[in-house]
Amino acid sequence: MQGTAKDVARRLIDRLPEQATLDDIMYELYIRQKIEAGLEAAEEGRTLSHEQVKQRLLNREN
């Protein structure tokens, strides 16, 4: 989705059913924000391989 944050929020809200609650709206906005942050991190190379994550978790247990 492109546009200003308000434009994105409006389009997101417009796609929700009429009975959507404020919690539903907040959840959708939160998920959208997390997805965008993840995509940005990936574009900037701020990611870990599966093997790197696995090693970190294994080292944490020891």
MARLUM-341427 format. One record per atom (N, C-alpha, C): residue number from 1; residue in one letter; chain; x, y, z. Coordinates in pm, 1 decimal. Example, Ala and Ser with C-alpha at 12.3 -4.5 7.8 and 13.67 -1.06 7.14 Angstrom:
# residues 2
PT   n res chain       c1       c2       c3
PT   1   A     A   1319.0   -569.0    780.0
PT   1   A     A   1230.0   -450.0    780.0
PT   1   A     A   1320.0   -330.0    780.0
PT   2   S     A   1285.0   -225.0    708.0
PT   2   S     A   1367.0   -106.0    714.0
PT   2   S     A   1290.0      3.0    787.0
//
This chain:
# residues 62
PT   n res chain       c1       c2       c3
PT   1   M     A     83.8   -118.1      0.0
PT   1   M     A      0.0      0.0      0.0
PT   1   M     A     87.8    123.8      0.0
PT   2   Q     A     54.7    214.4    -83.1
PT   2   Q     A    128.2    339.0    -93.8
PT   2   Q     A     40.8    453.6    -44.1
PT   3   G     A    106.3    566.8    -15.3
PT   3   G     A     34.4    685.7     28.0
PT   3   G     A     76.3    726.6    167.2
PT   4   T     A      8.6    826.7    218.2
PT   4   T     A     37.9    872.8    352.8
PT   4   T     A    -13.5    769.6    452.8
PT   5   A     A     31.3    782.9    574.4
PT   5   A     A    -14.6    691.1    679.2
PT   5   A     A   -166.9    697.5    692.9
PT   6   K     A   -224.2    816.4    679.6
PT   6   K     A   -369.9    830.6    689.3
PT   6   K     A   -438.5    760.1    573.7
PT   7   D     A   -381.9    771.0    454.2
PT   7   D     A   -440.1    703.0    338.1
PT   7   D     A   -438.4    551.6    357.5
PT   8   V     A   -325.8    500.8    403.4
PT   8   V     A   -311.8    356.8    426.6
PT   8   V     A   -413.7    311.1    531.7
PT   9   A     A   -424.5    387.1    641.1
PT   9   A     A   -518.6    351.9    747.9
PT   9   A     A   -662.0    353.9    696.3
PT  10   R     A   -696.5    453.5    617.4
PT  10   R     A   -833.2    462.2    564.4
PT  10   R     A   -865.8    342.2    476.6
PT  11   R     A   -771.6    306.9    386.7
PT  11   R     A   -795.6    192.6    298.3
PT  11   R     A   -807.7     63.3    378.7
PT  12   L     A   -722.8     49.2    479.7
PT  12   L     A   -726.9    -69.6    564.1
PT  12   L     A   -861.9    -78.3    635.9
PT  13   I     A   -905.6     31.1    693.0
PT  13   I     A  -1032.9     34.4    765.0
PT  13   I     A  -1149.3      8.6    670.1
PT  14   D     A  -1143.3     64.5    550.2
PT  14   D     A  -1251.0     45.2    453.4
PT  14   D     A  -1265.8   -101.5    412.8
PT  15   R     A  -1159.5   -179.1    420.8
PT  15   R     A  -1165.2   -321.2    384.2
PT  15   R     A  -1223.6   -408.4    495.7
PT  16   L     A  -1230.3   -355.4    616.6
PT  16   L     A  -1282.7   -432.8    729.5
PT  16   L     A  -1435.3   -436.4    724.8
PT  17   P     A  -1493.5   -541.6    782.3
PT  17   P     A  -1640.2   -548.0    786.2
PT  17   P     A  -1698.2   -436.9    874.1
PT  18   E     A  -1822.9   -402.7    849.0
PT  18   E     A  -1888.7   -295.4    923.8
PT  18   E     A  -1891.6   -322.0   1073.6
PT  19   Q     A  -1895.9   -447.5   1113.6
PT  19   Q     A  -1903.1   -479.7   1256.1
PT  19   Q     A  -1765.6   -484.5   1322.8
PT  20   A     A  -1660.6   -444.2   1253.4
PT  20   A     A  -1525.5   -444.8   1311.3
PT  20   A     A  -1521.8   -354.4   1434.6
PT  21   T     A  -1451.2   -402.9   1536.0
PT  21   T     A  -1437.9   -325.7   1660.3
PT  21   T     A  -1312.8   -239.1   1653.9
PT  22   L     A  -1298.3   -151.6   1751.4
PT  22   L     A  -1175.9    -71.8   1760.0
PT  22   L     A  -1054.9   -162.5   1781.0
PT  23   D     A  -1072.9   -269.3   1855.8
PT  23   D     A   -963.5   -365.1   1873.9
PT  23   D     A   -924.2   -428.7   1740.8
PT  24   D     A  -1021.2   -461.2   1656.9
PT  24   D     A   -992.5   -517.8   1525.1
PT  24   D     A   -911.0   -419.2   1441.8
PT  25   I     A   -950.5   -294.5   1444.9
PT  25   I     A   -880.6   -190.8   1368.1
PT  25   I     A   -738.8   -173.5   1419.2
PT  26   M     A   -723.6   -167.3   1550.7
PT  26   M     A   -590.2   -150.7   1609.0
PT  26   M     A   -501.1   -269.7   1575.4
PT  27   Y     A   -557.1   -389.5   1578.8
PT  27   Y     A   -480.6   -509.5   1545.8
PT  27   Y     A   -432.4   -504.7   1400.5
PT  28   E     A   -521.6   -470.0   1309.4
PT  28   E     A   -484.9   -462.4   1167.6
PT  28   E     A   -375.7   -358.3   1143.7
PT  29   L     A   -385.8   -244.0   1210.2
PT  29   L     A   -283.0   -140.3   1196.5
PT  29   L     A   -150.0   -187.6   1254.4
PT  30   Y     A   -155.1   -256.3   1367.3
PT  30   Y     A    -34.5   -309.1   1430.5
PT  30   Y     A     34.7   -409.6   1338.5
PT  31   I     A    -43.4   -501.1   1282.3
PT  31   I     A     13.1   -602.0   1192.7
PT  31   I     A     73.9   -534.8   1069.9
PT  32   R     A      3.6   -438.7   1015.3
PT  32   R     A     54.6   -366.6    897.9
PT  32   R     A    188.8   -300.1    929.6
PT  33   Q     A    199.2   -237.1   1045.5
PT  33   Q     A    322.1   -170.2   1087.6
PT  33   Q     A    435.9   -271.2   1100.8
PT  34   K     A    408.2   -386.6   1160.4
PT  34   K     A    511.1   -488.9   1178.7
PT  34   K     A    557.9   -544.9   1045.2
PT  35   I     A    465.8   -565.3    951.7
PT  35   I     A    503.1   -614.8    819.6
PT  35   I     A    592.8   -514.0    748.6
PT  36   E     A    554.4   -387.1    752.6
PT  36   E     A    635.4   -284.1    687.8
PT  36   E     A    773.9   -274.8    750.4
PT  37   A     A    782.7   -285.7    883.2
PT  37   A     A    913.0   -280.8    949.9
PT  37   A     A    998.8   -400.8    908.9
PT  38   G     A    937.0   -517.7    896.3
PT  38   G     A   1010.1   -636.7    854.2
PT  38   G     A   1060.5   -625.9    711.4
PT  39   L     A    977.2   -574.9    623.3
PT  39   L     A   1019.9   -555.9    484.5
PT  39   L     A   1134.2   -455.9    474.5
PT  40   E     A   1126.4   -348.9    551.2
PT  40   E     A   1233.2   -248.7    553.5
PT  40   E     A   1363.1   -309.8    605.4
PT  41   A     A   1354.7   -389.3    710.6
PT  41   A     A   1472.8   -454.8    766.1
PT  41   A     A   1535.0   -548.7    663.3
PT  42   A     A   1451.5   -620.6    591.2
PT  42   A     A   1501.8   -712.7    489.1
PT  42   A     A   1572.0   -636.9    376.7
PT  43   E     A   1512.4   -526.4    334.1
PT  43   E     A   1573.3   -445.2    228.4
PT  43   E     A   1708.6   -389.0    270.9
PT  44   E     A   1722.3   -359.6    400.0
PT  44   E     A   1846.3   -302.4    452.1
PT  44   E     A   1946.5   -410.4    494.6
PT  45   G     A   1909.7   -536.1    477.6
PT  45   G     A   1999.8   -644.4    512.8
PT  45   G     A   2007.4   -672.1    662.2
PT  46   R     A   1911.9   -622.4    737.6
PT  46   R     A   1910.1   -644.4    882.7
PT  46   R     A   1829.2   -769.1    916.4
PT  47   T     A   1873.2   -881.1    863.0
PT  47   T     A   1804.9  -1007.3    887.5
PT  47   T     A   1905.8  -1112.6    929.9
PT  48   L     A   1856.1  -1221.7    982.8
PT  48   L     A   1939.5  -1334.7   1020.3
PT  48   L     A   1894.6  -1456.4    941.8
PT  49   S     A   1988.5  -1542.8    911.0
PT  49   S     A   1953.2  -1666.8    844.2
PT  49   S     A   1888.4  -1760.7    945.1
PT  50   H     A   1824.7  -1862.9    894.2
PT  50   H     A   1763.8  -1963.9    980.7
PT  50   H     A   1869.7  -2024.7   1071.9
PT  51   E     A   1985.1  -2053.8   1016.8
PT  51   E     A   2092.8  -2115.2   1094.0
PT  51   E     A   2142.2  -2022.2   1205.7
PT  52   Q     A   2152.1  -1892.1   1178.1
PT  52   Q     A   2195.1  -1795.8   1280.1
PT  52   Q     A   2094.4  -1790.4   1396.3
PT  53   V     A   1967.2  -1790.4   1364.7
PT  53   V     A   1864.3  -1787.4   1468.5
PT  53   V     A   1870.0  -1915.6   1550.1
PT  54   K     A   1885.0  -2026.3   1482.2
PT  54   K     A   1894.0  -2155.3   1550.0
PT  54   K     A   2010.4  -2157.0   1648.6
PT  55   Q     A   2124.9  -2108.0   1606.5
PT  55   Q     A   2241.9  -2104.5   1694.2
PT  55   Q     A   2218.6  -2013.7   1814.3
PT  56   R     A   2157.9  -1900.0   1792.4
PT  56   R     A   2128.6  -1809.3   1904.7
PT  56   R     A   2037.2  -1875.5   2007.0
PT  57   L     A   1935.7  -1944.9   1958.2
PT  57   L     A   1843.9  -2011.4   2050.5
PT  57   L     A   1912.4  -2126.3   2124.0
PT  58   L     A   1994.3  -2201.0   2054.0
PT  58   L     A   2066.4  -2310.0   2118.5
PT  58   L     A   2164.7  -2258.0   2221.7
PT  59   N     A   2231.5  -2149.2   2193.3
PT  59   N     A   2327.1  -2088.8   2287.5
PT  59   N     A   2255.2  -2032.6   2408.2
PT  60   R     A   2135.4  -1985.6   2392.2
PT  60   R     A   2057.4  -1929.8   2502.3
PT  60   R     A   2019.7  -2037.9   2602.8
PT  61   E     A   1995.6  -2157.8   2553.8
PT  61   E     A   1956.3  -2269.2   2640.9
PT  61   E     A   2071.2  -2320.1   2725.8
PT  62   N     A   2193.4  -2300.8   2683.5
PT  62   N     A   2310.1  -2354.1   2755.7
PT  62   N     A   2356.9  -2262.9   2863.5
//
